[in-house]
Amino acid sequence: MQKFAGKIFARATAVRSIATRFVADERGATSIEYGMIAGLISIAIAATLLAIGGTLRDDFYGLALEGLQSIFSGSGSTD
């Protein structure tokens, strides 16, 4: 029985050692921080595009419509 308890104690000590090293390890922290920054920038870009997307679409469609109307009405320049 004492041999069995010794094995359990050894495993508990090993697990504790592994957990302590895992918590103290900061090698991947910078990568995670850069990933979070990239994610926040992506969210900001998506929110901006959603906010001004309709206005941009209307402006580009308006310009395209004006260009097509000038081409088909014959008033377009032939430089």
MOPAC internal coordinates of N, CA, C and O (Angstrom, degrees):
PM7 1SCF
backbone

  N    0.0000 0     0.00 0     0.00 0    0    0    0
  C    1.4373 1     0.00 0     0.00 0    1    0    0
  C    1.5235 1   111.21 1     0.00 0    2    1    0
  O    1.2310 1   121.37 1   143.82 1    3    2    1
  N    1.3476 1   114.99 1   -36.18 1    3    2    1
  C    1.4561 1   119.30 1  -178.45 1    5    3    2
  C    1.5361 1   109.89 1   -67.54 1    6    5    3
  O    1.2310 1   120.27 1   145.40 1    7    6    5
  N    1.3311 1   117.10 1   -34.60 1    7    6    5
  C    1.4622 1   121.42 1   177.77 1    9    7    6
  C    1.5345 1   110.46 1   -64.00 1   10    9    7
  O    1.2310 1   120.47 1   138.83 1   11   10    9
  N    1.3309 1   116.71 1   -41.17 1   11   10    9
  C    1.4591 1   122.13 1   178.59 1   13   11   10
  C    1.5234 1   110.68 1   -63.76 1   14   13   11
  O    1.2310 1   120.00 1   135.72 1   15   14   13
  N    1.3327 1   117.60 1   -44.28 1   15   14   13
  C    1.4643 1   121.98 1   179.03 1   17   15   14
  C    1.5186 1   110.57 1   -63.94 1   18   17   15
  O    1.2310 1   120.26 1   144.11 1   19   18   17
  N    1.3124 1   117.11 1   -35.89 1   19   18   17
  C    1.4643 1   120.97 1   177.68 1   21   19   18
  C    1.5142 1   111.52 1   -64.68 1   22   21   19
  O    1.2310 1   120.22 1   140.21 1   23   22   21
  N    1.3335 1   117.18 1   -39.79 1   23   22   21
  C    1.4705 1   121.07 1   177.71 1   25   23   22
  C    1.5295 1   110.79 1   -64.90 1   26   25   23
  O    1.2310 1   120.33 1   137.21 1   27   26   25
  N    1.3263 1   116.97 1   -42.79 1   27   26   25
  C    1.4652 1   120.71 1   179.36 1   29   27   26
  C    1.5253 1   110.09 1   -63.38 1   30   29   27
  O    1.2310 1   120.70 1   137.18 1   31   30   29
  N    1.3282 1   116.27 1   -42.82 1   31   30   29
  C    1.4617 1   120.28 1   179.17 1   33   31   30
  C    1.5270 1   110.20 1   -63.34 1   34   33   31
  O    1.2310 1   120.22 1   139.30 1   35   34   33
  N    1.3126 1   117.18 1   -40.70 1   35   34   33
  C    1.4656 1   121.13 1   179.61 1   37   35   34
  C    1.5187 1   110.79 1   -64.23 1   38   37   35
  O    1.2310 1   120.56 1   138.66 1   39   38   37
  N    1.3254 1   116.53 1   -41.34 1   39   38   37
  C    1.4704 1   119.45 1   178.92 1   41   39   38
  C    1.5175 1   111.19 1   -68.20 1   42   41   39
  O    1.2310 1   120.53 1   140.79 1   43   42   41
  N    1.3181 1   116.59 1   -39.21 1   43   42   41
  C    1.4637 1   119.91 1   178.29 1   45   43   42
  C    1.5234 1   110.04 1   -63.36 1   46   45   43
  O    1.2310 1   120.39 1   139.99 1   47   46   45
  N    1.3045 1   116.85 1   -40.01 1   47   46   45
  C    1.4608 1   120.93 1   178.02 1   49   47   46
  C    1.5260 1   110.40 1   -65.16 1   50   49   47
  O    1.2310 1   120.36 1   138.54 1   51   50   49
  N    1.3239 1   116.92 1   -41.46 1   51   50   49
  C    1.4651 1   121.11 1   178.74 1   53   51   50
  C    1.5284 1   110.67 1   -64.38 1   54   53   51
  O    1.2310 1   119.88 1   136.43 1   55   54   53
  N    1.3088 1   117.84 1   -43.57 1   55   54   53
  C    1.4603 1   121.87 1   179.12 1   57   55   54
  C    1.5281 1   109.94 1   -63.23 1   58   57   55
  O    1.2310 1   120.78 1   137.29 1   59   58   57
  N    1.3297 1   116.12 1   -42.71 1   59   58   57
  C    1.4620 1   120.23 1   178.76 1   61   59   58
  C    1.5264 1   110.34 1   -62.08 1   62   61   59
  O    1.2310 1   120.30 1   139.04 1   63   62   61
  N    1.3186 1   117.03 1   -40.96 1   63   62   61
  C    1.4609 1   122.06 1   179.20 1   65   63   62
  C    1.5252 1   110.87 1   -64.15 1   66   65   63
  O    1.2310 1   120.66 1   135.57 1   67   66   65
  N    1.3114 1   116.34 1   -44.43 1   67   66   65
  C    1.4645 1   120.85 1   178.81 1   69   67   66
  C    1.5289 1   110.32 1   -63.86 1   70   69   67
  O    1.2310 1   119.84 1   135.95 1   71   70   69
  N    1.3116 1   117.91 1   -44.05 1   71   70   69
  C    1.4596 1   121.78 1   179.75 1   73   71   70
  C    1.5259 1   111.00 1   -63.17 1   74   73   71
  O    1.2310 1   120.21 1   139.89 1   75   74   73
  N    1.3277 1   117.21 1   -40.11 1   75   74   73
  C    1.4653 1   121.07 1   178.94 1   77   75   74
  C    1.5221 1   110.80 1   -64.40 1   78   77   75
  O    1.2310 1   120.40 1   136.61 1   79   78   77
  N    1.3382 1   116.84 1   -43.39 1   79   78   77
  C    1.4722 1   119.63 1   177.63 1   81   79   78
  C    1.5211 1   111.74 1   -65.35 1   82   81   79
  O    1.2310 1   120.30 1   141.74 1   83   82   81
  N    1.3343 1   117.03 1   -38.26 1   83   82   81
  C    1.4621 1   121.03 1   180.00 1   85   83   82
  C    1.5203 1   111.20 1   -63.49 1   86   85   83
  O    1.2310 1   120.30 1   135.86 1   87   86   85
  N    1.3059 1   117.03 1   -44.14 1   87   86   85
  C    1.4684 1   121.31 1  -179.12 1   89   87   86
  C    1.5260 1   110.36 1   -67.45 1   90   89   87
  O    1.2310 1   119.91 1   143.40 1   91   90   89
  N    1.3232 1   117.77 1   -36.60 1   91   90   89
  C    1.4661 1   121.62 1  -177.60 1   93   91   90
  C    1.5271 1   112.83 1   -79.36 1   94   93   91
  O    1.2310 1   119.68 1   162.35 1   95   94   93
  N    1.3213 1   118.21 1   -17.65 1   95   94   93
  C    1.4668 1   122.06 1  -176.57 1   97   95   94
  C    1.5203 1   110.16 1   -74.96 1   98   97   95
  O    1.2310 1   120.46 1   -55.94 1   99   98   97
  N    1.3377 1   116.74 1   124.06 1   99   98   97
  C    1.4673 1   121.21 1  -179.06 1  101   99   98
  C    1.5251 1   111.81 1  -119.71 1  102  101   99
  O    1.2310 1   119.71 1  -160.70 1  103  102  101
  N    1.3150 1   118.15 1    19.30 1  103  102  101
  C    1.4607 1   120.37 1  -176.03 1  105  103  102
  C    1.5233 1   113.05 1   -63.66 1  106  105  103
  O    1.2310 1   119.28 1   143.81 1  107  106  105
  N    1.3094 1   118.98 1   -36.19 1  107  106  105
  C    1.4588 1   121.01 1  -177.54 1  109  107  106
  C    1.5156 1   114.19 1   -92.74 1  110  109  107
  O    1.2310 1   119.92 1  -179.55 1  111  110  109
  N    1.3147 1   117.76 1     0.45 1  111  110  109
  C    1.4653 1   120.69 1  -175.93 1  113  111  110
  C    1.5230 1   111.69 1   -63.42 1  114  113  111
  O    1.2310 1   119.74 1   139.97 1  115  114  113
  N    1.3173 1   118.10 1   -40.03 1  115  114  113
  C    1.4613 1   121.13 1  -179.41 1  117  115  114
  C    1.5242 1   110.49 1   -64.75 1  118  117  115
  O    1.2310 1   119.95 1   138.25 1  119  118  117
  N    1.3146 1   117.70 1   -41.75 1  119  118  117
  C    1.4644 1   120.95 1   178.76 1  121  119  118
  C    1.5185 1   110.94 1   -62.40 1  122  121  119
  O    1.2310 1   120.85 1   138.40 1  123  122  121
  N    1.2982 1   115.97 1   -41.60 1  123  122  121
  C    1.4619 1   119.73 1   179.31 1  125  123  122
  C    1.5187 1   110.27 1   -65.50 1  126  125  123
  O    1.2310 1   120.11 1   139.30 1  127  126  125
  N    1.3280 1   117.39 1   -40.70 1  127  126  125
  C    1.4558 1   120.66 1   179.13 1  129  127  126
  C    1.5238 1   110.79 1   -63.21 1  130  129  127
  O    1.2310 1   120.04 1   135.73 1  131  130  129
  N    1.3299 1   117.54 1   -44.27 1  131  130  129
  C    1.4611 1   120.31 1   177.97 1  133  131  130
  C    1.5280 1   110.99 1   -63.69 1  134  133  131
  O    1.2310 1   120.33 1   141.97 1  135  134  133
  N    1.3070 1   116.97 1   -38.03 1  135  134  133
  C    1.4628 1   120.21 1   177.00 1  137  135  134
  C    1.5156 1   112.15 1   -63.80 1  138  137  135
  O    1.2310 1   120.70 1   140.17 1  139  138  137
  N    1.3312 1   116.27 1   -39.83 1  139  138  137
  C    1.4693 1   119.79 1   178.05 1  141  139  138
  C    1.5255 1   110.93 1   -66.88 1  142  141  139
  O    1.2310 1   119.98 1   140.37 1  143  142  141
  N    1.3264 1   117.65 1   -39.63 1  143  142  141
  C    1.4613 1   121.16 1   177.95 1  145  143  142
  C    1.5297 1   109.65 1   -63.59 1  146  145  143
  O    1.2310 1   120.03 1   135.21 1  147  146  145
  N    1.3230 1   117.54 1   -44.79 1  147  146  145
  C    1.4699 1   121.17 1   178.87 1  149  147  146
  C    1.5274 1   110.65 1   -61.72 1  150  149  147
  O    1.2310 1   120.36 1   140.11 1  151  150  149
  N    1.3211 1   116.92 1   -39.89 1  151  150  149
  C    1.4683 1   120.41 1   177.84 1  153  151  150
  C    1.5137 1   111.97 1   -63.83 1  154  153  151
  O    1.2310 1   120.34 1   137.05 1  155  154  153
  N    1.3282 1   116.96 1   -42.95 1  155  154  153
  C    1.4722 1   120.01 1   178.58 1  157  155  154
  C    1.5247 1   111.88 1   -65.39 1  158  157  155
  O    1.2310 1   120.60 1   141.05 1  159  158  157
  N    1.3313 1   116.47 1   -38.95 1  159  158  157
  C    1.4713 1   119.32 1   176.81 1  161  159  158
  C    1.5221 1   110.33 1   -64.01 1  162  161  159
  O    1.2310 1   120.10 1   139.40 1  163  162  161
  N    1.3265 1   117.42 1   -40.60 1  163  162  161
  C    1.4710 1   121.07 1   178.25 1  165  163  162
  C    1.5257 1   111.41 1   -62.04 1  166  165  163
  O    1.2310 1   120.78 1   138.08 1  167  166  165
  N    1.3213 1   116.11 1   -41.92 1  167  166  165
  C    1.4732 1   120.27 1   178.22 1  169  167  166
  C    1.5161 1   109.93 1   -63.86 1  170  169  167
  O    1.2310 1   119.88 1   138.90 1  171  170  169
  N    1.3390 1   117.84 1   -41.10 1  171  170  169
  C    1.4669 1   121.07 1   179.85 1  173  171  170
  C    1.5270 1   110.80 1   -64.49 1  174  173  171
  O    1.2310 1   120.35 1   138.68 1  175  174  173
  N    1.3303 1   116.93 1   -41.32 1  175  174  173
  C    1.4707 1   120.25 1   178.66 1  177  175  174
  C    1.5158 1   110.28 1   -64.88 1  178  177  175
  O    1.2310 1   120.06 1   135.77 1  179  178  177
  N    1.3214 1   117.49 1   -44.23 1  179  178  177
  C    1.4687 1   120.56 1   179.84 1  181  179  178
  C    1.5257 1   110.86 1   -62.95 1  182  181  179
  O    1.2310 1   119.95 1   137.94 1  183  182  181
  N    1.3256 1   117.70 1   -42.06 1  183  182  181
  C    1.4595 1   120.55 1   179.70 1  185  183  182
  C    1.5270 1   111.05 1   -64.73 1  186  185  183
  O    1.2310 1   120.62 1   139.70 1  187  186  185
  N    1.3274 1   116.42 1   -40.30 1  187  186  185
  C    1.4676 1   120.50 1   178.61 1  189  187  186
  C    1.5188 1   110.83 1   -64.18 1  190  189  187
  O    1.2310 1   120.73 1   135.23 1  191  190  189
  N    1.3286 1   116.21 1   -44.77 1  191  190  189
  C    1.4681 1   119.01 1   179.85 1  193  191  190
  C    1.5223 1   111.60 1   -64.60 1  194  193  191
  O    1.2310 1   120.10 1   142.81 1  195  194  193
  N    1.3199 1   117.42 1   -37.19 1  195  194  193
  C    1.4596 1   119.38 1   177.17 1  197  195  194
  C    1.5203 1   111.14 1   -66.76 1  198  197  195
  O    1.2310 1   120.55 1   143.72 1  199  198  197
  N    1.3309 1   116.55 1   -36.28 1  199  198  197
  C    1.4625 1   120.01 1  -177.84 1  201  199  198
  C    1.5222 1   111.99 1   -71.41 1  202  201  199
  O    1.2310 1   119.69 1   140.54 1  203  202  201
  N    1.3343 1   118.19 1   -39.46 1  203  202  201
  C    1.4625 1   119.79 1  -175.63 1  205  203  202
  C    1.5200 1   112.57 1  -108.77 1  206  205  203
  O    1.2310 1   119.96 1  -177.92 1  207  206  205
  N    1.3160 1   117.68 1     2.08 1  207  206  205
  C    1.4617 1   121.27 1  -176.46 1  209  207  206
  C    1.5179 1   113.71 1   -60.42 1  210  209  207
  O    1.2310 1   120.60 1   137.01 1  211  210  209
  N    1.3081 1   116.46 1   -42.99 1  211  210  209
  C    1.4615 1   119.76 1  -179.64 1  213  211  210
  C    1.5196 1   111.94 1   -63.99 1  214  213  211
  O    1.2310 1   120.33 1   138.14 1  215  214  213
  N    1.3096 1   116.98 1   -41.86 1  215  214  213
  C    1.4639 1   121.32 1   179.22 1  217  215  214
  C    1.5185 1   110.57 1   -64.71 1  218  217  215
  O    1.2310 1   119.96 1   136.02 1  219  218  217
  N    1.3171 1   117.69 1   -43.98 1  219  218  217
  C    1.4637 1   120.76 1   178.36 1  221  219  218
  C    1.5156 1   111.24 1   -62.70 1  222  221  219
  O    1.2310 1   121.05 1   136.83 1  223  222  221
  N    1.3349 1   115.59 1   -43.17 1  223  222  221
  C    1.4612 1   119.62 1   179.18 1  225  223  222
  C    1.5240 1   110.78 1   -59.86 1  226  225  223
  O    1.2310 1   120.57 1   133.43 1  227  226  225
  N    1.3187 1   116.51 1   -46.57 1  227  226  225
  C    1.4585 1   120.62 1  -179.85 1  229  227  226
  C    1.5237 1   111.24 1   -62.84 1  230  229  227
  O    1.2310 1   120.08 1   139.42 1  231  230  229
  N    1.3317 1   117.44 1   -40.58 1  231  230  229
  C    1.4666 1   120.48 1   178.88 1  233  231  230
  C    1.5196 1   111.29 1   -64.37 1  234  233  231
  O    1.2310 1   120.00 1   134.21 1  235  234  233
  N    1.3343 1   117.61 1   -45.79 1  235  234  233
  C    1.4666 1   119.98 1  -179.47 1  237  235  234
  C    1.5234 1   111.56 1   -67.92 1  238  237  235
  O    1.2310 1   120.08 1   139.67 1  239  238  237
  N    1.3201 1   117.46 1   -40.33 1  239  238  237
  C    1.4624 1   119.38 1   177.06 1  241  239  238
  C    1.5257 1   110.84 1   -64.46 1  242  241  239
  O    1.2310 1   120.53 1   142.28 1  243  242  241
  N    1.3171 1   116.59 1   -37.72 1  243  242  241
  C    1.4645 1   120.20 1   177.50 1  245  243  242
  C    1.5163 1   111.47 1   -63.03 1  246  245  243
  O    1.2310 1   120.37 1   135.32 1  247  246  245
  N    1.3303 1   116.91 1   -44.68 1  247  246  245
  C    1.4591 1   120.13 1   178.28 1  249  247  246
  C    1.5237 1   111.31 1   -64.50 1  250  249  247
  O    1.2310 1   120.25 1   138.12 1  251  250  249
  N    1.3268 1   117.12 1   -41.88 1  251  250  249
  C    1.4585 1   120.43 1   178.82 1  253  251  250
  C    1.5235 1   110.90 1   -64.12 1  254  253  251
  O    1.2310 1   120.69 1   138.87 1  255  254  253
  N    1.3236 1   116.28 1   -41.13 1  255  254  253
  C    1.4586 1   120.09 1   179.60 1  257  255  254
  C    1.5245 1   110.99 1   -65.02 1  258  257  255
  O    1.2310 1   120.35 1   137.59 1  259  258  257
  N    1.3270 1   116.94 1   -42.41 1  259  258  257
  C    1.4687 1   120.09 1   177.43 1  261  259  258
  C    1.5253 1   110.75 1   -61.73 1  262  261  259
  O    1.2310 1   120.27 1   137.91 1  263  262  261
  N    1.3442 1   117.09 1   -42.09 1  263  262  261
  C    1.4601 1   120.95 1   179.29 1  265  263  262
  C    1.5162 1   111.43 1   -63.97 1  266  265  263
  O    1.2310 1   120.38 1   135.26 1  267  266  265
  N    1.3269 1   116.88 1   -44.74 1  267  266  265
  C    1.4710 1   119.75 1   178.84 1  269  267  266
  C    1.5170 1   111.65 1   -65.54 1  270  269  267
  O    1.2310 1   120.08 1   140.04 1  271  270  269
  N    1.3178 1   117.44 1   -39.96 1  271  270  269
  C    1.4569 1   120.28 1   179.30 1  273  271  270
  C    1.5244 1   110.82 1   -64.13 1  274  273  271
  O    1.2310 1   120.36 1   140.39 1  275  274  273
  N    1.3363 1   116.92 1   -39.61 1  275  274  273
  C    1.4683 1   118.83 1   179.50 1  277  275  274
  C    1.5285 1   110.86 1   -69.38 1  278  277  275
  O    1.2310 1   120.10 1   146.48 1  279  278  277
  N    1.3252 1   117.42 1   -33.52 1  279  278  277
  C    1.4700 1   120.05 1   179.55 1  281  279  278
  C    1.5185 1   109.69 1   -69.34 1  282  281  279
  O    1.2310 1   119.96 1   134.18 1  283  282  281
  N    1.3322 1   117.68 1   -45.82 1  283  282  281
  C    1.4560 1   120.50 1  -175.35 1  285  283  282
  C    1.5215 1   112.49 1   -79.63 1  286  285  283
  O    1.2310 1   119.23 1   160.16 1  287  286  285
  N    1.3017 1   119.08 1   -19.84 1  287  286  285
  C    1.4690 1   120.25 1   178.76 1  289  287  286
  C    1.5144 1   110.79 1   -87.54 1  290  289  287
  O    1.2310 1   120.35 1   169.33 1  291  290  289
  N    1.3559 1   116.94 1   -10.67 1  291  290  289
  C    1.4584 1   119.95 1   177.41 1  293  291  290
  C    1.5222 1   112.92 1    86.79 1  294  293  291
  O    1.2310 1   119.65 1  -176.29 1  295  294  293
  N    1.3071 1   118.27 1     3.71 1  295  294  293
  C    1.4566 1   119.60 1  -179.13 1  297  295  294
  C    1.5139 1   112.54 1   -93.77 1  298  297  295
  O    1.2310 1   120.30 1  -171.24 1  299  298  297
  N    1.3117 1   117.02 1     8.76 1  299  298  297
  C    1.4590 1   120.29 1   179.50 1  301  299  298
  C    1.5215 1   110.47 1   -74.57 1  302  301  299
  O    1.2310 1   119.94 1   -30.75 1  303  302  301
  N    1.3180 1   117.72 1   149.25 1  303  302  301
  C    1.4498 1   120.88 1  -179.52 1  305  303  302
  C    1.5272 1   109.30 1   -76.76 1  306  305  303
  O    1.2310 1   120.30 1   -30.80 1  307  306  305
  N    1.3039 1   117.03 1   149.20 1  307  306  305
  C    1.4754 1   121.94 1   179.81 1  309  307  306
  C    1.5115 1   109.30 1  -117.98 1  310  309  307
  O    1.2310 1   120.04 1  -129.04 1  311  310  309
  N    1.2959 1   117.52 1    50.96 1  311  310  309
  C    1.4755 1   121.53 1  -178.34 1  313  311  310
  C    1.4944 1   110.77 1   -65.80 1  314  313  311
  O    1.2310 1   120.10 1   180.00 1  315  314  313

